Amino acid sequence: MGNHQTRILAVANQKGGVGKTTTSINLATALAAVGRKVLVIDFDAQGNASTGLGITRPERRLTSYDLVVDNVPLEEAVLSTIVPRLDIVPGDENLSGVETELASDPHRSYRLRRAIHAYVDRGEHTRYDFVMIDCPPSLSALTLNAMTAADALLVPLQCEFLALEGLSQLLRTIEVVRTGLNPDLEIQGVVLTMYDRRNNLSDQVAEEVREFFGTKVYKTVIPRNVRLSEAPSFGKPALLYDYRCSGSEAYIRLAAEVLQRERQLGAV
């Protein structure tokens, strides 16, 4: 993994409703659309990334729960999606029990990292350019596993009042992970979501976030867009549901920015 042929990005923010899953599935779709091979790991007990990529409950025979609790090889849990070059390890409600089930394991935070690395290091399988981990809205054992496995974090941040509130806790958690679990973890970028250009507050929040994070904030902002909200109920990412909508266009631009940053790091 040292040559970073596969880049692992965790999409994380302990606040709910900021667009983590929307970002995970639409950014993954946009990356796949430009020829990258992408794996999404649905690491949230709600399983919304799986639903949003058209994976029904009966199809989720093996999930990310089985990877981290029962050490099932990653390739056994991978499912193809309706998007070419985009696969998923689905998630389901069993993930809510991971904290309890792994409580006695001193190496519990490395479970996902081991599963991903074992897959990539075996080498006989098709390599992914990106693995994207859709984290739950909490700083739980699942999120720690994702951060320990990841090369970098992508942090969605909603353009709303007190958007930065609570981020200090996320930043402290990142430092804890860097100190004890994954010293190479970095923030790949912060993406502003649910931006409403008619609302002065959105501009104020964007300015405040850019002041706080500087160049870590992507230039692309994700607008508040009805089509983005509708798409998951049809089991499709927005880019398939309506590729001309403003939300889809924004995620295509975001994918270009992510790739540009990865190139600057020499990672892709």
Stockholm file with secondary structure:
# STOCKHOLM 1.0

chainA/1-268         MGNHQTRILAVANQKGGVGKTTTSINLATALAAVGRKVLVIDFDAQGNASTGLGITRPERRLTSYDLVVDNVPLEEAVLSTIVPRLDIVPGDENLSGVETELASDPHRSYRLRRAIHAYVDRGEHTRYDFVMIDCPPSLSALTLNAMTAADALLVPLQCEFLALEGLSQLLRTIEVVRTGLNPDLEIQGVVLTMYDRRNNLSDQVAEEVREFFGTKVYKTVIPRNVRLSEAPSFGKPALLYDYRCSGSEAYIRLAAEVLQRERQLGAV
#=GR chainA/1-268 SS CTTCSSEEEEECCSSSSSSHHHHHHHHHHHHHHTTCCEEEEECSTTCHHHHHTTCCGGGCSSCHHHHHHHCCCHHHHCEECSSTTEEEECCCGGGGGHHHHTTTCTTGGGHHHHHHHHHHHHCSSCCCSEEEEECCSSSSHHHHHHHHHCSEEEEEEESSTTTTTTHHHHHHHHHHHHHHTCTTCEEEEEEEEEECTTCHHHHHHHHHHHHHHGGGEEEEEEECCHHHHHGGGGTSCHHHHCTTSHHHHHHHHHHHHHHHHHHHTTCC
#=GC SS_cons         CTTCSSEEEEECCSSSSSSHHHHHHHHHHHHHHTTCCEEEEECSTTCHHHHHTTCCGGGCSSCHHHHHHHCCCHHHHCEECSSTTEEEECCCGGGGGHHHHTTTCTTGGGHHHHHHHHHHHHCSSCCCSEEEEECCSSSSHHHHHHHHHCSEEEEEEESSTTTTTTHHHHHHHHHHHHHHTCTTCEEEEEEEEEECTTCHHHHHHHHHHHHHHGGGEEEEEEECCHHHHHGGGGTSCHHHHCTTSHHHHHHHHHHHHHHHHHHHTTCC
//
